[in-house]
Amino acid sequence: MSGARRAPLATVTLALTATAAVTALAGCDAPYQQFLGTIPTAEADPDAPVEVFLGVDGISKQAFELARARGAFTEYTVADLVTAFPGTSDYCWTRTLRAGALGGYELQYFDPRENAMQKEGLAGVAAHPIEKGLVDTLAVYQRFDFLGDGETWMLDSYLDPTAALRPTLDQMFDTIAARGRTKDHLLAYLLNVDVVSHLGGLDPAVATLVEIDRRIRAFKADHRRPYHFTIFSDHGNAHLRSRLVDPKQILTDVGVRAVDALTTPVFTLTTPVGDTAGGDSPPLEAVPVVHVRVNYVAVHADRRNVPEIAERASRHGDVDLAVARLADATDGAQRFGVWRHGERFTFSRDAAGLIVVDRPDSWDWLQLDFGAWRSADGATATLADRAAFEATHDGPYPDTFYRVATAFTNPAAEFPADILLSMPDDATSFGFTIPGAVVDVHAVDGFHGALSRASTLSIVASDSHPLPSAVRSDDLADLFPVLGGQR
């Protein structure tokens, strides 16, 4: 599920319960889908195939491979899906389906124009179910023909995702059958795999995938018309029991004051990062977005402080990598910094995707041999976009350069962070909590959002389409134009 929909379970329950009155006013999926199923229609050719694109939230490559080892999805062609960074659902689905923009990476975000957080606290958590299908559905979820199984589908999925799976699948296949009478393709969405991964770990995720495959097989056997399924996802999952971390405490520990608004906001990219010429150094402070349980943190700061804050944060034990956009190069190429254990590594990326890596020999932690791309003096390495993708795919941080760069430049986030902290696989932000409440410790069995391999890699699988060995989630809409809204 989305980082943008994740919060301590008790908090989510409270927030969803608080929206119960709203559901009485909302005409949601199940009633509408049941209504559709009763309308006499002029059916299409009963022998014409129907393409079903099934978006399953939170499939990790590891869980899918284990499901295949148990006999599931054996007839499918499978490709590695290299997902976007940060790997949080609302943002990733929005990018994959090219469905406009969010304010930031989550429903709660920092607006630099107002120098204030938006959709903050309990109100922001409560916005998740409302903007996920009850009243004011996010644009990306409007793309799906099936989104949950009724007014309380999201609450049910949180409270008992295993028990919720059967009625959800029942309703999904009813919808597919009804709409398949007149449509040759449709999109459906399932949340359950992601939730069971957080609440129960790897084994329930694998079992849920096996059951989804069983139900797809049964559905196909029950229908004369051929139905073809292509399955895709939004992010991976580390599947490690995680310690809960306070991002504000991370900043405090490294001498950066965590604030809700900046004293001297400088937000435009025309202000060179780290440049304090012409004025006093701004206060060393930053605004972390602490909203839901994910293993990354979006941080906003006066851009003159970005390098120092990133360097300090990267030394913290609960931070694996800190990344930020730097001032553009003189030739117009965009420049980016990656900090690891206090050391800075830099690269640039131009409009054509050409990557120039500075001091390539220092990137040994990337486990990449730059030999074929290194300049004569060894000062830089230059890689075309596809070469960089293929060279990093098998490493600990797949598609590093593209994923770091586009986290700050992709239009799916209107107000991207100034710094992104990528956490270790066994750490996660504890998310929003009600002041004075006991932090829920149940949903700690694996998270996503970070640059790491486990958080990054998912799958795309099809029973009817050839696939490359690996594909970016940003490129799925080129392979399957219907995902990008083309009909």
DAKA-V881179 format. One record per pair of residues at least 12 apart in sequence whose C-alpha atoms are under 8 Angstrom apart, sorted by the first residue. I is the first residue (numbers start at 1). J is the second residue. D is the distance in Angstrom with one decimal. If there is no record, write none. Layout:
i = (I,I)
j = (J,J)
d = (D,D)
//
This chain:
i = (1,1,1,1,1,1,1,1,2,2,2,2,3,3,3,3,3,3,3,3,3,3,4,4,4,4,4,4,4,4,4,4,4,5,5,5,5,5,5,5,6,6,6,6,6,7,7,7,7,7,7,7,8,8,8,8,8,8,8,8,8,8,9,9,9,9,10,11,11,11,11,12,12,12,13,13,13,15,15,15,15,16,16,16,17,18,19,19,22,22,23,23,23,26,26,26,27,27,28,28,28,28,29,29,29,29,29,29,29,30,30,30,30,30,31,33,33,33,34,36,36,37,37,37,37,41,41,42,42,43,43,44,44,44,46,46,46,47,47,47,48,48,48,49,49,49,49,49,50,50,50,50,50,50,50,50,50,51,51,51,51,51,51,51,52,52,52,52,52,52,52,52,52,53,53,53,53,53,53,53,53,54,54,54,54,54,54,54,54,55,55,55,55,55,55,55,55,56,56,56,56,56,56,56,56,56,57,57,57,57,57,57,57,57,57,57,58,58,58,58,58,58,58,58,58,58,59,59,59,59,59,59,59,59,59,59,60,60,60,60,60,60,60,60,60,61,61,61,61,61,61,63,63,63,63,64,64,64,66,67,67,67,67,68,70,71,72,72,72,72,73,75,76,76,76,76,77,77,77,77,77,77,77,78,78,78,78,78,78,79,79,79,79,79,79,79,79,80,80,80,80,80,80,80,81,81,81,81,81,81,81,81,81,82,82,82,82,82,82,82,82,82,82,83,83,83,83,83,83,83,83,83,84,84,84,84,84,84,84,84,85,85,85,85,85,85,85,85,86,86,86,86,86,86,87,87,87,87,87,87,87,87,88,88,88,88,88,88,88,89,89,90,90,90,90,91,91,91,91,91,92,92,93,93,94,94,95,95,96,96,96,96,96,96,96,96,97,97,97,97,97,98,98,98,98,98,98,99,99,99,99,99,100,100,100,100,101,101,101,101,102,102,102,103,103,103,104,104,104,104,104,104,105,105,106,107,107,107,107,108,108,108,108,109,109,110,110,110,111,112,112,112,115,115,115,116,116,117,117,120,121,121,121,121,122,122,125,125,129,133,134,143,143,144,144,144,144,145,145,145,145,146,146,146,146,146,146,147,147,147,148,148,148,148,148,149,149,149,149,153,157,157,157,158,161,161,161,162,162,162,164,165,169,169,172,173,192,193,193,193,197,197,197,197,197,198,198,198,198,198,199,199,199,199,200,200,201,201,201,201,201,202,228,228,228,229,229,229,230,230,230,230,230,230,231,231,231,231,232,232,232,232,233,233,233,234,234,235,235,235,235,235,235,236,236,236,236,236,236,237,237,237,237,237,237,237,238,238,238,238,238,238,238,239,239,239,239,240,240,240,240,240,241,241,241,241,242,242,242,242,242,242,242,242,243,243,243,243,244,244,244,244,244,245,245,245,245,245,246,246,246,247,247,247,247,248,248,250,250,250,251,251,253,254,254,254,255,255,256,256,256,256,257,257,257,258,258,258,258,259,259,259,259,260,260,261,261,262,262,262,262,262,263,264,264,264,265,265,266,266,266,266,267,267,269,270,271,271,271,272,272,272,272,273,273,273,273,273,273,273,274,274,274,274,274,274,275,276,281,282,282,282,284,284,285,285,286,286,286,286,287,287,287,288,290,290,290,291,291,292,292,292,292,293,293,293,293,293,294,294,294,294,294,294,294,294,295,295,295,295,295,295,295,295,295,295,295,296,296,296,296,296,296,296,296,296,297,297,297,297,297,298,298,298,298,298,299,299,299,299,299,300,300,300,301,301,303,306,306,306,307,310,310,310,310,310,311,311,311,311,311,311,312,313,313,314,314,314,314,314,315,315,315,316,318,318,318,319,319,319,319,320,320,320,320,320,320,321,321,321,321,321,321,321,322,322,322,322,322,322,322,323,323,323,323,323,323,323,323,323,324,324,324,324,324,324,324,325,325,325,325,325,329,332,333,333,333,333,334,334,334,335,335,335,336,336,336,345,345,345,345,346,347,349,352,353,353,354,354,354,354,355,355,355,355,355,355,355,356,356,356,356,357,357,357,358,358,358,359,359,359,359,360,360,360,360,360,361,366,366,366,366,367,367,368,368,368,385,388,389,395,396,396,397,397,397,397,398,398,398,398,398,400,421,422,422,422,422,423,424,424,425,425,425,425,425,425,425,426,428)
j = (57,58,88,89,191,193,194,195,57,88,89,90,87,88,89,90,106,292,293,294,448,449,88,89,90,91,105,106,107,108,128,291,292,89,90,106,107,125,128,292,291,292,293,294,431,125,291,292,293,430,431,432,292,293,430,431,432,433,439,440,441,443,158,440,442,443,440,122,125,433,434,125,126,158,155,158,159,122,123,125,126,126,129,155,155,126,126,130,134,135,134,151,152,134,135,151,134,151,133,134,150,151,133,146,147,148,149,150,151,148,149,150,151,171,150,174,175,178,175,178,179,174,175,178,179,181,182,181,182,181,182,181,182,183,181,224,225,224,225,226,184,225,226,184,225,226,227,228,180,183,184,185,186,225,226,227,228,184,185,186,227,228,229,230,176,185,186,187,188,227,228,229,230,185,186,187,188,229,230,231,232,187,188,189,190,229,230,231,232,187,188,189,190,231,232,233,234,189,190,191,192,193,231,232,233,234,89,189,190,191,192,193,194,233,234,235,191,193,194,197,233,234,235,236,237,458,193,194,205,233,234,235,236,237,458,459,235,236,237,238,454,455,457,458,459,80,236,454,457,458,459,202,203,205,206,206,209,459,206,206,207,209,210,210,210,210,209,210,213,214,213,463,461,462,463,464,461,462,463,464,465,466,467,459,460,461,462,467,469,459,460,461,467,468,469,470,471,457,458,459,460,469,470,471,232,457,458,459,460,470,471,472,473,398,399,456,457,458,459,470,471,472,473,234,235,236,456,457,458,472,473,474,234,235,403,407,456,472,473,474,403,404,406,407,449,450,451,456,105,296,407,449,450,451,234,235,236,448,449,450,455,456,105,106,234,235,294,448,449,234,235,105,106,107,140,104,105,106,412,413,234,235,140,234,140,412,412,474,234,473,474,475,476,477,483,484,140,477,483,484,485,140,412,477,483,484,485,139,140,412,484,485,139,140,411,412,411,412,413,414,412,413,414,413,414,415,412,413,414,415,416,417,413,416,291,119,124,127,128,120,124,289,291,289,415,289,300,415,415,265,267,415,261,262,265,260,261,260,261,291,291,432,433,434,432,434,291,432,154,147,151,187,485,186,187,188,189,175,186,187,188,172,175,176,187,188,189,188,189,190,168,172,189,190,191,167,168,171,172,168,191,192,195,195,192,195,196,192,196,208,192,192,212,215,188,219,208,205,208,209,237,239,445,446,447,443,444,445,446,447,442,443,444,445,443,445,239,240,241,445,446,239,462,463,464,462,463,464,460,461,462,463,464,465,459,460,461,462,458,459,460,461,458,459,460,458,473,448,449,455,456,457,458,448,454,455,456,457,458,446,447,448,454,455,456,457,425,426,446,447,448,454,455,445,446,447,454,425,426,445,446,447,426,444,445,446,425,426,427,428,444,445,446,447,426,427,428,444,427,428,429,430,444,318,427,428,429,430,429,430,431,288,290,297,429,288,290,313,316,318,286,313,316,312,313,316,284,312,284,285,286,309,284,285,286,285,286,287,288,285,286,287,288,287,288,286,287,285,286,287,301,302,283,282,283,302,301,302,301,302,303,304,302,303,327,327,303,304,327,303,304,326,327,303,304,305,306,307,326,327,303,304,305,306,307,308,304,304,304,302,304,305,305,309,301,302,299,300,301,302,299,300,301,300,429,431,432,431,432,429,430,431,432,428,429,430,431,447,428,429,430,431,447,448,449,450,422,423,424,425,427,428,429,447,448,449,450,420,421,422,423,428,429,448,449,450,420,421,422,423,429,417,418,419,420,421,417,418,419,420,421,417,418,419,418,419,418,324,418,419,324,322,323,324,339,419,339,340,341,342,343,344,342,342,421,339,340,341,342,421,340,341,342,341,423,424,427,421,422,423,424,340,341,421,422,423,424,338,339,340,341,421,422,423,338,339,340,419,420,421,422,336,337,338,339,404,419,420,421,422,336,337,338,408,418,419,420,337,405,408,418,419,348,350,348,349,350,351,348,349,350,347,348,349,348,404,405,358,359,362,363,358,401,405,385,384,385,382,383,384,385,381,382,383,384,385,388,401,380,381,382,383,380,381,382,379,380,381,378,379,380,381,374,378,379,380,381,378,392,395,396,397,395,396,391,392,395,402,401,402,453,452,453,451,452,453,456,451,452,453,456,457,451,450,449,450,451,452,450,450,452,446,447,448,450,452,454,455,446,447)
d = (5.2,5.7,7.6,5.7,6.1,8.0,4.8,6.2,7.7,4.8,3.5,5.7,7.6,4.4,5.8,7.5,7.0,5.8,6.1,5.4,7.7,7.3,6.2,6.2,5.9,7.7,7.3,4.4,5.8,7.8,7.5,7.7,6.3,7.6,7.7,7.9,8.0,7.2,5.6,6.8,8.0,4.6,5.4,7.5,7.8,7.2,7.0,4.4,5.5,7.6,5.6,6.4,7.4,7.2,7.1,6.7,7.2,7.1,7.1,5.5,7.7,6.9,7.4,6.5,7.4,6.7,6.4,7.8,7.9,6.9,7.5,6.8,7.4,7.9,7.0,7.8,7.5,6.8,7.9,6.4,4.6,6.1,6.8,6.2,8.0,7.5,7.1,7.6,7.6,7.8,6.5,5.7,7.6,5.7,6.0,7.5,7.5,7.9,6.9,6.1,5.8,5.7,7.9,7.0,6.6,6.7,6.0,5.3,7.3,7.7,5.1,4.4,7.5,7.1,7.0,7.9,5.9,7.9,7.7,6.7,7.7,7.7,7.4,5.1,7.8,7.7,7.7,7.9,7.4,5.0,5.6,5.9,5.5,7.7,7.9,7.2,5.4,7.1,5.0,6.7,7.7,6.4,6.8,6.7,6.2,4.7,5.6,7.0,6.4,7.2,4.5,5.3,7.9,7.6,6.4,4.8,6.1,6.1,4.3,6.5,6.1,5.0,6.2,7.7,7.9,5.7,5.2,5.9,7.4,7.0,5.9,4.8,6.3,7.6,6.3,4.8,6.4,5.9,4.9,5.9,7.6,5.9,4.9,5.9,7.6,6.9,6.1,4.8,6.4,7.4,6.1,4.8,6.4,5.9,5.1,5.4,7.8,5.8,4.8,6.2,8.0,7.1,7.0,6.2,5.1,7.6,7.4,7.5,6.1,5.1,7.3,6.3,5.4,5.4,6.0,7.4,7.8,6.1,4.4,7.9,6.2,6.2,5.4,5.6,6.6,7.8,6.7,6.9,8.0,5.9,7.6,6.7,5.6,7.2,5.7,7.1,7.0,4.0,5.2,7.8,7.3,7.6,6.2,4.6,7.1,7.3,6.7,7.8,5.7,4.6,5.8,6.5,8.0,6.4,5.2,6.7,7.2,7.5,6.4,5.3,7.2,6.3,5.7,8.0,7.5,7.8,7.7,5.5,5.8,7.4,6.2,6.1,5.8,5.1,4.4,7.5,5.5,5.3,6.2,7.9,7.4,6.6,6.7,6.7,5.9,4.3,6.6,7.0,7.5,5.7,5.4,6.3,6.3,6.2,4.9,5.0,6.9,6.6,6.1,4.7,6.5,6.3,4.5,6.3,8.0,5.8,4.8,4.5,5.8,5.9,5.2,5.7,6.0,7.1,7.4,6.0,5.2,6.4,7.9,7.2,6.1,4.7,5.9,6.4,5.6,7.7,5.5,6.4,7.0,6.0,5.0,7.5,8.0,7.5,6.0,7.6,7.4,7.8,6.7,7.3,5.5,6.9,7.8,5.7,6.7,6.9,6.5,7.7,7.4,6.9,6.7,4.9,6.1,7.3,7.3,5.4,7.7,6.0,3.7,6.4,7.1,6.9,7.2,7.5,7.6,7.0,7.4,7.0,5.4,6.0,7.2,7.4,6.7,7.9,7.9,7.9,5.3,6.7,6.8,7.4,5.5,7.4,6.7,5.9,5.4,6.5,5.8,6.4,7.7,5.6,5.1,7.5,6.7,6.9,7.7,7.6,6.8,6.6,5.3,4.8,7.2,7.9,7.8,7.8,8.0,5.4,7.7,6.1,5.1,7.9,7.4,8.0,7.3,7.7,7.6,6.0,6.3,4.1,5.5,6.1,5.9,5.2,6.1,5.7,5.0,5.8,7.9,4.6,5.9,5.2,5.7,7.7,6.0,7.3,7.9,6.7,6.7,7.6,7.4,5.6,5.9,7.5,6.6,6.6,7.9,7.2,7.5,7.3,6.6,7.8,6.7,7.4,5.6,6.7,7.3,6.9,5.7,7.1,7.8,7.7,7.2,6.3,7.8,7.9,7.6,7.4,7.7,8.0,6.5,7.2,6.8,7.2,7.4,7.4,4.8,5.3,6.5,7.8,6.1,5.3,5.6,6.2,6.8,8.0,6.7,4.6,6.0,6.4,5.4,7.2,6.4,7.7,7.2,7.0,7.9,7.3,5.3,5.8,7.2,7.8,7.3,6.2,7.1,6.5,5.5,6.4,6.1,7.4,7.2,7.6,7.8,6.5,7.8,7.7,7.3,7.2,7.7,5.4,6.2,7.2,7.7,7.0,6.4,6.2,7.9,5.2,5.9,4.8,5.3,6.5,6.4,4.6,6.5,5.8,7.7,5.8,5.8,7.4,7.6,4.8,6.1,5.7,7.8,6.2,6.2,5.9,5.9,7.4,7.2,5.6,4.2,6.5,7.7,8.0,7.9,5.6,5.1,6.3,8.0,6.1,4.4,6.6,6.5,6.7,7.0,7.4,7.6,7.0,7.6,6.6,5.9,6.7,5.8,6.2,6.1,4.5,5.1,5.1,4.9,6.1,5.2,4.9,5.7,4.6,7.5,8.0,5.7,7.7,5.3,5.6,6.3,4.7,5.3,6.1,4.0,6.6,8.0,6.7,5.6,5.8,4.7,7.5,6.1,5.6,4.3,5.5,7.5,4.4,4.8,6.2,5.2,6.2,6.3,7.7,6.3,4.9,6.3,7.2,6.1,5.3,5.7,5.0,7.7,7.5,6.6,5.7,4.8,5.6,5.7,6.1,7.9,6.8,6.9,7.0,6.3,6.6,7.9,7.1,6.9,7.4,7.9,6.6,7.8,5.8,6.3,7.1,7.9,7.9,5.5,5.1,6.8,7.0,6.4,4.4,6.3,5.8,5.3,5.8,7.0,6.6,5.9,5.2,7.7,5.6,7.9,8.0,6.5,7.1,6.9,7.2,7.0,7.3,7.3,6.5,7.6,6.6,7.2,5.2,7.8,4.9,5.9,7.6,6.6,6.4,6.9,7.8,7.1,7.6,7.8,7.4,7.0,7.5,5.2,5.2,5.0,7.3,6.4,7.2,5.7,5.6,6.5,3.9,5.6,6.3,6.1,7.8,5.3,6.1,7.8,7.3,7.4,7.3,6.7,7.6,6.7,7.9,6.5,5.6,4.6,7.5,5.5,5.0,6.3,6.4,7.2,5.4,6.0,4.6,4.7,7.1,6.9,3.9,5.9,6.1,5.1,5.4,4.9,7.5,5.4,5.7,8.0,7.7,5.9,5.7,5.6,8.0,6.5,5.2,7.2,7.1,6.3,4.3,6.0,6.4,5.6,5.2,5.5,6.9,5.4,4.6,5.5,7.3,7.4,7.9,5.4,5.2,5.7,5.0,6.8,7.9,7.6,5.4,7.6,6.3,4.8,6.6,5.6,6.0,5.1,6.0,7.6,5.4,5.0,6.4,6.3,7.8,7.1,7.4,6.9,6.9,7.9,5.6,6.9,7.5,6.6,6.7,5.9,7.7,7.8,4.9,6.9,7.2,6.4,7.9,7.8,5.8,5.4,5.2,5.5,7.8,7.1,4.5,5.2,7.7,5.9,6.5,6.7,6.3,6.0,4.5,6.3,6.7,7.9,7.5,5.6,5.0,5.3,6.7,5.7,5.2,7.8,6.0,5.1,6.9,5.8,5.0,6.7,6.8,5.8,4.5,6.1,7.3,5.5,4.5,6.2,7.0,5.7,5.3,6.5,7.9,5.8,5.3,6.7,7.8,6.0,4.7,6.4,6.2,7.4,6.7,6.9,7.6,7.6,7.3,6.0,5.6,4.4,7.0,5.4,5.3,6.0,5.8,4.2,6.4,6.1,7.7,6.7,7.2,7.7,7.8,7.4,5.7,7.9,7.5,7.8,6.6,5.0,7.1,6.0,4.7,5.5,8.0,5.6,5.1,6.1,6.7,7.5,7.5,6.5,5.6,4.5,6.5,5.4,5.1,6.4,6.2,4.7,6.8,7.2,5.2,5.5,7.8,7.4,7.4,7.0,5.9,6.1,7.8,7.8,6.7,6.6,6.8,6.1,7.5,6.9,6.7,7.3,7.7,7.4,7.7,7.4,6.1,5.2,5.9,5.1,5.2,8.0,7.8,7.5,6.1,7.3,8.0,7.5,8.0,7.6,4.7,6.0,8.0,6.0,7.5,7.7,7.9,7.4,7.8,7.6,7.2,7.6,7.5,7.6,7.0)
//
